[in-house]
Amino acid sequence: MLKLYGFPVSNYYNKVKVVLYEKGLPFEESEAIPCQDEPMLQCSPLGKVPYLQTEKGFLAESQVICDFLEATHPTPALFSADPWRQAKERELLTMVELHLELVVREVYKQAFFGGTVSEGTRERTEKLLRRNIVAFKRIARFAPYVAGETFTMVDVAAGIHLPILGMAAQAVYGEDFLNAEGIDWKAYGKMLSERESFQRMRAEQKAYQQAQQAKKAG
């Protein structure tokens, strides 16, 4: 039995969950919070989540986990079999995670957790986001999925990361940078919400958040 460690507020944890649901794989969940304790580091070298326990040992890094699941359970496929199309899908995936999500993460503290970031961080993040969103739009198709007519691994990531980016930009800068470039992530997200994998992930995320709020209130 596969066992996924992390917590349902983590976008990368939810990314792996969606892949597990898309593949129809049974798995267990265990709450784990990022830390530098030695037991955690034995499973996840940087003390990050998610990480996955398999019969052969532990795997860390969400895309490594997703690639492992794709290789060991190739049906239904989440990458194209054609080498060129798969490369283009991975190009989009890299754009979403490295050049969009990782950049906007710099202002999550202010957008979602009641903190503030420096003016320098705000300015640098805005500059990079605006440039990178334009670059992403050059290669994204949204026809209706990001890479074309087929749901792929790109959509697993984009369906989770793009809403966070849009909301974070609106909260910090008063402007949704994605929408400003004509990327309607809300309509895209509504389409993905029709998939059982996203429905289950969102319901479990909501239940977890409500439980955490109740715990604090109690």
N, C-alpha and C positions, 0 to 999 in steps of 0.2 A: 504493500500500500504506500502510495506517495503521501508525503506529509509536507504541507506548505507552512512556513513560519513567517510571521509578520503581523500586520494589522490592517483592517479594511479602509483606513483613511489614506494609506499609502497608495499613490497612483501606480507605482511599479508592482506592488503586491497585487493590486486589482488587475493589472495587465496580465500577470501570470494566471490569475484565477479565470479570466475570460478565455485564455487559451485552453486551460484545463476543461472548462465547460464546453468550448467549441469541439474539443476532441472527445467529449463524453467520457472522460477519465475519472474514476473514483479517487478521492483523496481526502485526507484529514487536514484540519487547520489547527495551528497552535499559535497563540498570541506571543509575539516576540517584539520587543522594543529595541531599537538600535542602541548599542552600548559598546564599551571596550572591555567588558569582563572576559576573562579567559575562556570560559565555556562557550560563549558566543563566538569568539574569534577562532575557535577550533572548527566552527561550522561555516562562518562567514568571515574571511580574513580581515575585512575592514569594519566588521561589526555592523554591517548594514542589513536591511531587509529589502526584499524577500530573500529567503534561501529555501532550498528544497531538499528534503531527505528522500533518498532513493535506496534501493536494495544494495547499491554499490557504494553509497556514501552521500556526502552533502555537495550541493552545487549552489554557488552564489552568483549574483548579477542576473538581472531579469531576462536580458536577451539571450544569455548563455542558457538559462533554464528553458526559455521558449524554443530555442534552436534544438536543444536536447529532446524536448517533447515532440517537436516536428520530425526529428530524425527517427525517434523510436516509435512514433505513432503517426505515420505519414498520411493517414486518412481520417478526416477530411484535410486536404492540403491547405496550408495557410501561406505558402509561397508557390509561385509558378514553377513548373518543371523546366520551362525554357530558360536557359542560362541568362539570356539578355534581359528578359522580363523580370526574372528574379533579381538580377543586379539592379534594375531600375527600382524595384520595390525596396531593396535594401538601401538604395540611395535616399529614397523618400523617408524611410524609417530613421536613417541617420540624421536627416534634416530635422525631423520632428523632435527627436530626443536630444540630440547634441546641440543643435543650433536654435531650437525654440524652447523646449522644456527646461533644459539646463540653464539657459540664459534667464528666463523669467523666474526661475527658482530664487534668484538673488533678491527678489522683492516679495517673496512669500511672507516673510516676517511681518511686513507692513500690510500686505493685502489680506491676510487671513488670521494672523495671530496677535493683533493688537500692538505690535511693535512699530518701530520706525527704522528706516535705512538712511544712510547718508545721502546728501544731495549728489555727491559724486557717483554713488552706486545707482541712484535713480537715473541720472543723465546717461551714464554708460549703458545701462540696461535698456533704456528707451532707444538709444541709437542702434544698438545691436539688434533689438527686436524688430524695429521698423525695417532695417536692411534685410534681415534674415527672413521675415515674412514675405517680402517681395520676392526673394530668391525661391522660397518654398512655392509660392504661387506660380512661378515660371514652370515648374515641373509637375505640380499636383494637377490631377485631372478632374476629380469629383464627378465621375461619369458612370454611375453615381458615387462610386467609391473613390478613394484618394488616388489609387493607381489605375483605375479604369472601371471595367464592368464587373469585376470580381472582387468579393470580400477577401482581403488578405491580412497578413500580419501588420501591415501598415495601418489598417483600420482599427486593429486592436489597440495600438498605441495612440493613434490620432484621436480615436473616440474618447479616450480617457484624458489625454494631455491638452487638446485644443480648448475644451471648455474651461479648464483651469487657467490656461493662458488668457483667454478672453476675459474671464472674471477678474483675474489679477490685474491686468492692464486697466480695466475699468475702475477697479478699486483704488489703484495707486495713481493713475494718470488722468482719470476721468474720461478716458476714451478707450474703446475696444479696438485695438490695433488690427485684429483680424477682420472685423467687420468693416473697418475703414478701407481695407484692401479688397473688399468684395467677397470675403470668405465667410459664408453664412454657416458658422459652426453649430448654431442652434438647430437649423433645419437638418444638417448632417447628423447631429446627435439624435434628433427625433427619429430619423430613419434607422439608426443603429439600435435605438431603444426597442425596436420591434423584434430584435433578436433575443432569444431566450437567455443567451449567455450574458448579455448586458443587463437584462431585466433582473436576473438573479444577483449579479454583482452589485447593482445599485440598491436593491432591496436589502441585501446584507450590509452594505455600507451604511444605509440609513438606520437600520436596526442597531448597528454598533454605535453610531453617533448618539442615538437616543439613549442607549444604555449608559454611555459615558456621561451624558448630561444628567441622567437620573442619579448616577453614582456621586457626581459632584454635588448635586442638590441635596442628597441624603446625608 
